Amino acid sequence: MTRGAGVSQAVILVGGQGTRMRPLTDTIAKPMLSLMGLPFVERQVDHLQRAGVDRIVFSCGYRPREIEEYFGDGSSRGLEMGYVVDPEPLGTAGAIANAEELLDDADVFVLNGDILTDLDLAALVGHHRGLGAEATIALTPVDEPSAFGLVRTDADGRVSEFVEKPGADELIPGEPYRINAGTYVLTPGARAAIPRGQQVSIERDTFPLLAERGGVGALASDCYWRDIGTPASYLDAHLDVLAGKVGFIASPGAAWVSPDAAVDPSAAIESGACVGPGAIVAPDACVGASVIGAGTCVGAGAVVHGSVLGRDVSVGDGARVSDLVVVGDGAVIAPGAVVTGPRSIVTGDVTIDRGRS
């Protein structure tokens, strides 16, 4: 991605309760769930900072203190960070309007807080300004649009129509199926069109209003994109990073072990493994194609394969965790226990004993 997109401020929408991510979000805000050892939202911050953004406003709702305590004022990252909390659910547009007092009178990026993408932000801004648009939406292709809102564009790259969850009779043979990818550029004028203090959806209310007057641009991209709003897609995001599919997050390649981790010489760290800081991998343990979170302990002779373990997890001696399992922060898996997928979830308030799997 080209550094210096030409937009220096951003709003990240992190107000949702993460209901689709339960039970993982019962004890932690969804943006703070780990992705390869760092909170997911920090990956978004990194992506924005690489594009030249130096001011980020978090529009919060559920468990906002966790985010603010982690990032503070942003000065340690060379950023200016601010926080607003919706007094009640305001919708995506209402949450942007609630952040307006912390923004300059200039264009702003807006990111949904559950989207992992390596979108070229400079290209998005270039398209936006080339059109002279009030707002510009990134689009991503899908094979089956019926579960999404289809976005149609004209030859110039302006939005011509939004089709909410189209049925078969609403599809045009041979047309590309493109959906809103959850990353936008908004001018001050577009933000001024959002009523303050009201529940307003940018997707269903604001964008259609602006599009009626030709004010919404759209940039289609084949970049990496994933909505990590469910436990299954959260697991898939880790597997994608391990496979090197996300451009701005380095894959561990053969394997990556933090310098702060303690790995016994007799332990096997196989291809695609990522062992986080402070983690312990005991004698004769085996970690393959998995993420071992910070402070997690994998006991002697234990096997972790094809799975994602959060922070401070305890995997007992001889235990086995395999076949697409997500283990939440602080969970305890007893010695000899077997936890297998596909796509099983173990939350941090659960202890898995030897008799359970």
Residue pairs with C-beta under 8 A, 6 or more apart in sequence:
1 47
1 50
1 51
1 118
1 119
1 120
1 121
1 122
1 247
1 248
2 51
2 120
2 122
2 123
3 50
3 51
3 52
3 122
4 51
4 52
4 122
5 51
5 52
5 53
5 109
5 121
5 122
5 124
5 125
6 52
6 122
6 125
6 126
6 129
7 51
7 52
7 53
7 106
7 107
7 108
7 109
7 121
7 125
7 185
8 52
8 53
8 54
8 55
8 104
8 106
9 53
9 54
9 55
9 56
9 57
9 103
9 104
9 106
9 108
9 109
10 48
10 53
10 55
10 56
10 57
10 108
10 109
10 110
10 111
11 56
11 57
11 58
11 59
11 95
11 96
11 99
11 103
11 108
11 109
11 110
11 111
12 31
12 41
12 44
12 45
12 56
12 57
12 58
12 59
12 110
12 111
12 113
13 59
13 92
13 95
13 96
13 110
13 111
13 112
13 113
14 29
14 30
14 31
14 41
14 58
14 59
14 60
14 61
14 64
14 67
14 113
15 59
15 60
15 61
15 62
15 86
15 89
15 90
15 95
15 113
16 30
16 61
16 62
16 113
16 114
17 25
17 30
17 61
17 62
18 24
18 25
18 29
18 30
18 62
18 114
18 229
19 25
20 229
20 230
21 30
21 33
21 229
21 230
21 231
21 234
23 328
23 345
23 347
24 30
24 33
24 231
24 234
24 326
24 328
24 345
24 347
25 33
26 347
26 349
27 328
27 329
27 347
27 348
27 349
28 63
28 66
28 329
28 348
29 62
29 63
29 64
29 66
29 67
30 40
30 62
30 113
30 114
30 229
31 39
31 40
31 41
31 67
31 113
31 114
32 39
32 40
32 41
32 63
32 66
32 67
32 70
33 39
33 40
33 234
33 310
34 40
34 291
34 293
34 294
34 310
34 311
34 329
35 43
35 116
35 228
35 237
35 238
35 241
35 249
36 238
36 241
36 249
36 274
36 291
37 258
37 274
37 276
37 277
37 291
37 293
37 294
39 70
40 114
40 116
40 228
41 58
41 67
41 113
42 70
43 116
43 249
44 111
44 113
44 115
45 56
45 71
45 77
45 79
46 248
47 117
47 118
47 121
47 248
48 56
48 109
48 111
48 121
49 77
49 78
49 79
50 248
51 109
51 121
51 122
53 79
53 109
54 78
54 79
54 80
55 79
55 80
55 81
55 82
55 103
55 104
56 74
56 79
56 80
56 81
56 82
57 81
57 82
57 83
57 84
57 99
57 102
57 103
58 64
58 67
58 68
58 71
58 81
58 82
58 83
58 84
59 84
59 86
59 95
59 96
59 98
59 99
60 67
60 68
60 83
60 84
60 85
60 86
61 85
61 86
61 89
61 95
64 83
64 85
67 83
68 83
71 77
71 81
72 81
73 80
73 81
74 80
74 81
82 99
82 102
84 98
84 99
84 101
84 102
86 94
86 95
86 98
88 199
89 199
90 97
90 98
90 197
90 198
90 199
90 200
91 199
91 200
91 201
91 202
91 205
92 112
92 200
92 201
92 202
92 203
93 194
93 200
93 201
93 202
93 205
93 206
94 194
94 195
94 197
94 198
94 199
94 200
96 110
96 186
96 191
96 194
96 202
97 191
97 194
97 195
97 196
97 197
97 200
98 196
98 197
100 191
100 196
103 191
105 188
106 188
107 125
107 128
107 185
107 186
107 187
107 188
108 185
108 186
108 191
109 121
109 183
109 184
109 185
110 183
110 184
110 185
110 186
110 202
111 182
111 183
111 184
112 182
112 183
114 182
114 227
114 228
114 229
115 181
115 182
115 183
115 225
115 226
115 227
115 228
116 224
116 225
116 226
116 228
116 237
116 246
117 138
117 140
117 181
117 182
117 183
117 223
117 224
117 225
117 226
118 223
118 224
118 246
118 247
118 248
118 249
119 138
119 181
119 183
119 221
119 223
119 225
120 221
120 223
121 183
123 219
123 221
124 136
124 138
124 183
124 185
124 219
125 136
125 185
127 136
127 157
127 217
127 219
128 135
128 136
128 185
128 217
128 219
131 156
131 157
131 158
131 217
133 158
133 185
133 187
133 215
133 216
133 217
134 186
134 187
134 189
134 190
134 193
134 210
134 215
134 216
135 184
135 185
135 186
135 187
135 190
135 206
135 207
135 210
135 215
135 216
135 217
136 184
136 185
136 216
136 217
136 218
136 219
137 151
137 159
137 180
137 181
137 183
137 184
137 207
137 216
137 217
137 218
137 219
138 180
138 181
138 182
138 183
138 184
138 218
138 219
138 221
139 151
139 153
139 178
139 179
139 180
139 181
139 218
139 219
139 220
139 221
140 178
140 179
140 181
140 220
140 221
140 222
140 223
140 225
141 176
141 177
141 178
141 179
141 220
141 222
142 148
142 177
142 178
142 179
143 177
144 177
145 166
145 171
145 177
145 179
146 165
146 166
146 167
146 168
147 165
148 165
148 179
148 180
149 162
149 163
149 164
149 165
149 179
149 180
149 203
150 162
150 163
150 166
150 170
150 171
150 177
150 178
150 179
151 159
151 161
151 162
151 163
151 178
151 179
151 180
151 218
152 159
152 160
152 161
152 162
152 163
152 175
153 159
153 160
153 178
153 218
153 220
154 160
157 217
157 218
157 219
158 211
158 214
158 216
158 217
158 218
159 207
159 211
159 216
159 217
159 218
160 211
161 211
162 203
162 207
162 208
162 211
163 170
164 204
171 177
176 220
178 218
178 220
180 203
181 221
181 225
182 227
184 202
190 206
190 210
190 215
193 206
193 209
193 210
194 200
194 202
194 206
200 206
207 216
210 216
223 247
224 240
224 245
224 246
224 247
226 233
226 236
226 237
226 240
227 233
228 234
228 237
231 326
231 343
231 345
232 343
234 308
234 326
235 308
235 324
235 326
235 343
237 246
238 291
238 308
239 289
239 306
240 246
241 249
241 251
242 251
242 252
242 272
242 274
242 289
242 291
243 251
243 272
244 251
244 253
252 272
252 273
252 274
254 271
254 272
255 269
255 270
255 271
255 272
255 273
255 274
255 275
256 273
256 274
256 275
257 263
257 269
257 273
257 275
258 275
258 276
258 277
258 278
258 279
258 294
259 277
260 277
260 278
261 275
261 276
261 277
261 278
261 279
261 280
261 281
261 292
262 279
262 280
262 281
263 269
263 275
263 280
263 281
264 281
264 282
264 283
264 284
264 285
266 283
266 284
267 281
267 282
267 283
267 284
267 285
267 286
267 287
267 298
268 285
268 286
268 287
268 288
269 275
269 281
269 287
270 286
270 287
270 288
270 289
271 288
271 289
272 288
272 289
272 290
273 287
273 288
273 289
273 290
273 291
273 292
274 290
274 291
274 292
275 281
275 287
275 292
276 291
276 292
276 293
276 294
276 295
276 296
276 311
277 294
277 295
278 294
278 295
279 292
279 293
279 294
279 295
279 296
279 297
279 298
280 296
280 297
280 298
281 287
281 292
281 298
282 297
282 298
282 299
282 300
282 301
282 302
282 317
283 300
283 301
284 300
284 301
285 298
285 299
285 300
285 301
285 302
285 303
285 304
286 302
286 303
286 304
286 305
287 298
287 304
287 305
288 303
288 304
288 305
288 306
289 305
289 306
290 304
290 305
290 306
290 307
290 308
290 309
290 321
291 307
291 308
291 309
292 298
292 304
292 309
293 308
293 309
293 310
293 311
293 312
293 313
293 329
294 311
294 312
295 311
295 312
296 309
296 310
296 311
296 312
296 313
296 314
296 315
297 313
297 314
297 315
298 304
298 315
299 314
299 315
299 316
299 317
299 318
299 319
299 335
300 317
300 318
301 317
301 318
302 315
302 316
302 317
302 318
302 319
302 320
302 321
303 319
303 320
303 321
303 322
304 315
304 320
304 321
304 322
305 321
305 322
305 323
306 322
306 323
306 324
306 325
306 341
307 321
307 322
307 323
307 324
307 325
307 326
307 327
307 341
308 325
308 326
308 327
309 315
309 321
309 327
310 326
310 327
310 328
310 329
310 330
310 331
310 348
311 329
311 330
312 329
312 330
313 327
313 328
313 329
313 330
313 331
313 332
313 333
314 331
314 332
314 333
315 321
315 333
316 332
316 333
316 334
316 335
316 336
316 337
317 335
317 336
318 335
318 336
319 333
319 334
319 335
319 336
319 337
319 338
319 339
320 337
320 338
320 339
320 340
321 327
321 333
321 339
321 340
322 339
322 340
322 341
323 340
323 341
323 342
324 341
324 342
324 343
324 344
325 339
325 340
325 341
325 343
325 344
325 345
325 346
326 343
326 344
326 345
326 346
327 333
327 339
327 346
328 345
328 346
328 347
328 348
328 350
329 348
330 348
330 349
331 346
331 347
331 348
331 349
331 350
331 351
331 352
332 350
332 351
332 352
333 339
333 346
333 351
333 352
334 351
334 352
334 353
334 354
335 354
336 354
337 352
337 353
337 354
337 355
337 356
337 357
338 357
339 346
339 352
339 356
339 357
340 357
346 352
